[in-house]
Amino acid sequence: MNAPTTLSAARRTVTRVASRALSSRAATVAVRAAYSRSTAMPLERTEHRCVPGTVIGAADVAPWLRRLTLHVPGLRGYEVQAPDEYVGLVMPRPGTTLPDLSSITGPHPRPVLATMPEEDRPDVRWYTVSDWRPQTAELDVEVVLHPEGEVDEGPGATWVRAAAPGDAVAVQTGTACYHQPADARVQVVAGDETAYPSIAGIIEAARGTDRELHVFLELARADALPALPQPERGSLTLVDRVQTPGEALLVAVRAADLPAVDYGWVCGEQQLAAGVRKHLVGERGLGRTDVYFCAYWILGRARG
């Protein structure tokens, strides 16, 4: 009698311990998942809009940077969440007009657009918000463009290059990705030309804070873009592209004498973003969820 009773009690004890362990493990997984979404994942909006707009200004502010100003009354009430906030430009194809886009309410317009006839279907590309003036419903986006013929341009770059006041466009709300933990004081911010508008915004947003930004920007031409401002705390390193995008940048980040890094933001060509992120995690000791990285473009493919 005693043996079965003892065995039964032991089984109950093991079951309770195992249950607690599983609960603890599940809680740990849940916490990690929540932490991941609060740092490495983009911020999520509770609602999205796709609204018509009109180009009211277009200017080349540097050899490779073109700024469009859009009047978008339907965006009233919209708030920019972070300095790398981006929106989708829904652009009519040559010889077409924009169709009714009122059915697009989520963050991904492509499934709705895919149901439209090909001859009427607009193109969508995503660009960083440079400025939003809610009082006048004016939105500025800045787009990095290489000289014509130098790269194989996609439909977005082609449309932006030719855009002029009076042109119709629609704006799809997007999201933002730069939302580091509150205690992430020392940060590495790195990218190539395509990340320039976001990096400029991140530097500006850090002014008046205790954030220490170590910024690395790889350029094919030093005079192609406006000069980045020096961070109030930290450093600014401009890297000349040697051949393959990202190679020289990774060398510079690896060689940099940096304090312990708390957070990383890396965007640009696919291999550039992946390489610097791997270095920050594997060699600088950052957690995977402490580095946001994104491929803005892929070598060998047309850019948006």
RACORMO-V315026 format. One record per residue. N is the residue number from 1. RES is the residue in three letters. SS is DSSP state (A for helix, B for strand, O for the rest). BURIAL is I if it has 24 or more other ideal C-beta (glycine too) atoms within 12 Angstrom, else O. D_CENTER is the distance of its C-alpha to the mean C-alpha in whole Angstrom. Layout:
n: {N N}
res: {RES RES}
ss: {SS SS}
burial: {BURIAL BURIAL}
d_center: {D_CENTER D_CENTER}
This chain:
n: {1 2 3 4 5 6 7 8 9 10 11 12 13 14 15 16 17 18 19 20 21 22 23 24 25 26 27 28 29 30 31 32 33 34 35 36 37 38 39 40 41 42 43 44 45 46 47 48 49 50 51 52 53 54 55 56 57 58 59 60 61 62 63 64 65 66 67 68 69 70 71 72 73 74 75 76 77 78 79 80 81 82 83 84 85 86 87 88 89 90 91 92 93 94 95 96 97 98 99 100 101 102 103 104 105 106 107 108 109 110 111 112 113 114 115 116 117 118 119 120 121 122 123 124 125 126 127 128 129 130 131 132 133 134 135 136 137 138 139 140 141 142 143 144 145 146 147 148 149 150 151 152 153 154 155 156 157 158 159 160 161 162 163 164 165 166 167 168 169 170 171 172 173 174 175 176 177 178 179 180 181 182 183 184 185 186 187 188 189 190 191 192 193 194 195 196 197 198 199 200 201 202 203 204 205 206 207 208 209 210 211 212 213 214 215 216 217 218 219 220 221 222 223 224 225 226 227 228 229 230 231 232 233 234 235 236 237 238 239 240 241 242 243 244 245 246 247 248 249 250 251 252 253 254 255 256 257 258 259 260 261 262 263 264 265 266 267 268 269 270 271 272 273 274 275 276 277 278 279 280 281 282 283 284 285 286 287 288 289 290 291 292 293 294 295 296 297 298 299 300 301 302 303 304}
res: {MET ASN ALA PRO THR THR LEU SER ALA ALA ARG ARG THR VAL THR ARG VAL ALA SER ARG ALA LEU SER SER ARG ALA ALA THR VAL ALA VAL ARG ALA ALA TYR SER ARG SER THR ALA MET PRO LEU GLU ARG THR GLU HIS ARG CYS VAL PRO GLY THR VAL ILE GLY ALA ALA ASP VAL ALA PRO TRP LEU ARG ARG LEU THR LEU HIS VAL PRO GLY LEU ARG GLY TYR GLU VAL GLN ALA PRO ASP GLU TYR VAL GLY LEU VAL MET PRO ARG PRO GLY THR THR LEU PRO ASP LEU SER SER ILE THR GLY PRO HIS PRO ARG PRO VAL LEU ALA THR MET PRO GLU GLU ASP ARG PRO ASP VAL ARG TRP TYR THR VAL SER ASP TRP ARG PRO GLN THR ALA GLU LEU ASP VAL GLU VAL VAL LEU HIS PRO GLU GLY GLU VAL ASP GLU GLY PRO GLY ALA THR TRP VAL ARG ALA ALA ALA PRO GLY ASP ALA VAL ALA VAL GLN THR GLY THR ALA CYS TYR HIS GLN PRO ALA ASP ALA ARG VAL GLN VAL VAL ALA GLY ASP GLU THR ALA TYR PRO SER ILE ALA GLY ILE ILE GLU ALA ALA ARG GLY THR ASP ARG GLU LEU HIS VAL PHE LEU GLU LEU ALA ARG ALA ASP ALA LEU PRO ALA LEU PRO GLN PRO GLU ARG GLY SER LEU THR LEU VAL ASP ARG VAL GLN THR PRO GLY GLU ALA LEU LEU VAL ALA VAL ARG ALA ALA ASP LEU PRO ALA VAL ASP TYR GLY TRP VAL CYS GLY GLU GLN GLN LEU ALA ALA GLY VAL ARG LYS HIS LEU VAL GLY GLU ARG GLY LEU GLY ARG THR ASP VAL TYR PHE CYS ALA TYR TRP ILE LEU GLY ARG ALA ARG GLY}
ss: {O A A A A A A A A A A A A A A A A A A A A A A A A A A A A A A A A A A A A A A O O O O O O O O O O B B B B B B B B B B B B B O O B B B B B B B O A A A O O O O O O O O O O B B B B B B O O O O O O O O O O O O O O O O O O A A A A A O O O O O O O O B B B B B B B B B B B O O O O B B B B B B B O O O O O O O O B O A A A A A A A A O O O O O B B B B B B B B O O O O O O O O O O B B B B B B O A A A A A A A A A A A A A O O O O O O B B B B B B B B O O O O O O O O O O O O O O B B B B B B B O O O O O O A A A A A A A A A O O O O O O O B B B B B B B A A A A A A A A A A A A A O O O O O A A A B B B B B B B O O O O O B O}
burial: {O O O O O O O O O O O O O O O O O O O O O O O O O O O O O O O O O O O O O O I I O I I O O O O I I I I I I I I I I I O O I I O I I I I I I I I I O I I O O I O I I I I I I I I I I I I I O O O O O I I O I O O I O O I O I O O I I O O I O O O O I I I I I I I I I I I I O O O O I I I I I I I I I I O O O O I O I I I I I I I I I O I O O O I I I I I I I I I I I I I I I O O I O I I I I I I I I I I I I I I I I I I I I I O O O O I I I I I I I I I I O O O I I I O I O O I O O I I I I I I O I O O O I I O I I I O I I I O I O I O O I I I I I I I I I I I I I I I I I O I I I O O I O I O O I I I I I I I I I O I O O O I I}
d_center: {67 65 63 62 61 60 58 56 55 54 52 51 50 47 46 45 44 42 40 39 38 36 35 34 32 30 29 28 26 25 24 22 20 19 18 16 14 14 12 11 10 8 10 12 15 18 19 17 19 19 21 23 23 25 24 26 25 23 24 23 22 22 23 20 18 19 18 19 20 21 23 22 25 23 20 23 22 18 17 13 12 10 10 6 7 7 10 12 15 18 20 24 25 28 31 30 29 26 28 28 24 25 25 21 21 18 14 15 17 18 21 23 23 24 27 28 30 29 30 29 25 23 19 16 13 9 9 8 11 13 16 17 21 22 26 26 23 21 18 17 14 14 14 15 18 20 24 25 27 25 22 22 20 19 20 17 18 22 21 19 22 25 24 26 27 29 26 25 22 20 17 15 13 10 8 6 5 7 11 13 17 19 21 18 20 19 16 15 12 12 11 13 14 11 8 11 11 8 10 13 12 11 15 16 15 17 20 23 22 23 19 20 17 18 16 16 15 17 19 21 23 23 24 22 19 20 21 18 20 21 20 23 23 22 22 20 21 20 21 23 22 25 24 22 18 17 21 22 19 19 23 22 20 23 25 24 26 24 25 24 20 19 15 12 9 9 7 9 12 13 16 14 11 14 17 15 14 18 19 18 19 22 23 22 22 19 19 16 15 15 12 8 8 6 9 8 12 15 18 21 19 19 16 14}
